[in-house]
Structure formats: structure tokens, C-alpha cells
Amino acid sequence: MSLTSFFSSKKTVLIVEDDVTLRATLEERFREGGYHVLVAGDAEEVLLLVANKHPDVLILDLILPLKDGITLLEELRSLECTVPVFLLSNLLGSGELRKDAERLGASFHNKSSTSPDDLVALVTKTLTELNK
């Protein structure tokens, strides 16, 4: 699939982040990258959006109100949500979190070492590879 056809199909990313500033930054970068963007600040919103809007990818914060990102991801996977998930955290050196993310088919990224532009590039690469 060429990048032209990839972007003509306008993929949807769901950004799950309770930090309003970071959420707005990610939303802006993904829109600039040609994505349709949905946003959520807590787990309940995510469940509704996934069920009703069927995003192509999730950007999921680890620390959220109501449920943590791993618990939410476990619930999504049990509901047969198979979209790529990029789990974000500021918790450094947590091998267990990385293992949990990988076990659930998500990639783990540290917020301080992964810029919003890097994240857009990673998502684009992942979705392009899935659509080959």
C-alpha cells in the first residue's frame, strides 16, 4: 500500500490521555499527520469509543482515572479489540510494565523519550505494515 492510498483512507487514532496538555499536543500532531482523531480522558470513554467508532489504533496512557492502562487493555483484548496499541508511561525502568504490554500485544513507550512526532511516525509505520 502506498502512502498516498494509506492517507486517502484516513485512519482513526484514539488518544487516551488524562493530561490535557499532552492530549492536545498529540491530537494536533496526529491531525497534522493526516489522521482522524478521537480523544478520551478515562477508561469508560474508551470503551464507548472503541465499541461505536472502531479506531484503527490506540495511544493509551498507563495512568488513568478509574482504571490503569494495563487493566483497560486487558478488558479491550477480552472484548476482541485487536487494534495496535501504543502504551505510554513516565515510569522509568519498569520491566514488568513492558512485559505486560507485550503480553497484551501492545508496544511500550516512555513519554520522556518518545516525542509526539516519533509516535506519529511509529503509528504510521505500524499501520502501513499491517496494510501491505
C-alpha positions in Angstrom: 0.0 0.0 0.0 1.4 3.4 -1.0 1.5 6.3 1.4 -1.0 8.1 -0.9 -3.6 5.3 -0.6 -2.8 4.9 3.1 -3.7 8.5 3.8 -6.6 8.6 1.4 -8.3 6.0 3.6 -7.8 8.4 6.7 -7.1 6.1 9.6 -8.6 6.9 13.0 -6.4 7.1 16.1 -7.9 7.1 19.6 -5.7 9.1 22.1 -6.3 8.1 25.7 -4.6 10.6 27.9 -5.8 12.4 31.0 -3.1 15.1 30.8 -5.0 17.8 28.8 -1.8 19.5 27.5 -0.2 16.3 26.2 -3.6 15.1 24.8 -3.9 18.3 22.9 -0.4 18.1 21.6 -0.8 14.5 20.4 -4.2 15.4 18.9 -2.6 18.2 16.9 0.3 16.1 15.7 -1.9 13.2 14.6 -4.3 15.6 12.7 -1.3 17.2 11.0 -0.2 13.7 10.1 -3.4 13.1 8.3 -5.3 11.1 10.9 -8.9 11.4 12.1 -8.5 11.8 15.9 -10.7 10.7 18.8 -9.8 11.6 22.3 -10.7 10.2 25.7 -9.6 11.0 29.3 -10.7 7.9 31.1 -11.4 4.2 30.6 -15.2 4.5 30.3 -14.9 6.9 27.4 -12.5 4.5 25.7 -14.9 1.5 25.9 -17.7 3.6 24.4 -15.5 5.0 21.6 -14.0 1.6 20.7 -17.4 0.0 20.6 -19.0 2.8 18.5 -16.2 4.3 16.4 -13.8 1.4 15.8 -10.5 3.2 15.8 -7.6 1.8 13.8 -5.0 2.4 16.6 -5.0 3.4 20.3 -2.5 5.6 22.1 -3.0 4.6 25.7 -1.6 6.3 28.8 -0.7 3.9 31.6 -2.0 6.1 34.5 -5.7 7.0 34.0 -8.7 7.8 36.2 -10.9 4.8 37.0 -8.6 2.0 35.5 -5.0 1.9 34.7 -3.9 1.3 31.1 -2.9 -2.3 31.6 -6.3 -3.2 33.1 -8.1 -1.3 30.4 -6.0 -3.1 27.7 -6.8 -6.5 29.3 -10.5 -5.6 29.1 -10.3 -4.4 25.5 -8.4 -7.6 24.5 -11.1 -9.7 26.2 -13.6 -7.9 24.1 -11.6 -9.0 21.0 -10.3 -5.5 20.3 -7.2 -6.3 18.2 -6.1 -2.9 17.1 -2.4 -1.9 17.6 -1.9 -0.2 21.0 1.0 2.1 22.0 1.2 2.2 25.8 2.7 5.4 27.2 4.2 5.9 30.6 6.6 8.2 32.5 7.5 5.3 34.8 11.1 4.5 34.0 12.8 1.1 34.1 9.6 -0.9 34.6 10.4 -4.2 33.0 7.1 -5.7 34.3 5.0 -3.0 32.6 6.9 -3.6 29.4 6.3 -7.4 29.7 2.6 -6.8 30.5 2.3 -4.5 27.4 4.0 -7.0 25.2 1.9 -9.9 26.6 -1.2 -7.9 25.5 0.1 -7.1 22.1 1.0 -3.5 22.8 4.2 -1.6 22.4 5.5 0.3 25.5 7.0 3.8 25.1 8.4 6.2 27.6 6.8 9.7 27.3 10.0 11.5 28.0 12.0 9.7 25.3 9.3 9.4 22.6 8.2 12.7 21.1 4.8 13.2 19.6 6.3 13.3 16.2 8.1 10.0 16.9 4.8 8.5 17.9 3.1 9.6 14.7 5.9 8.0 12.7 5.7 4.8 14.7 1.9 4.6 14.2 2.2 5.3 10.5 4.9 2.7 10.1 2.8 0.1 12.0 -0.4 0.8 10.1 1.4 0.8 6.8 3.0 -2.6 7.5 -0.4 -4.0 8.6 -2.0 -2.9 5.3 0.6 -4.3 3.0 
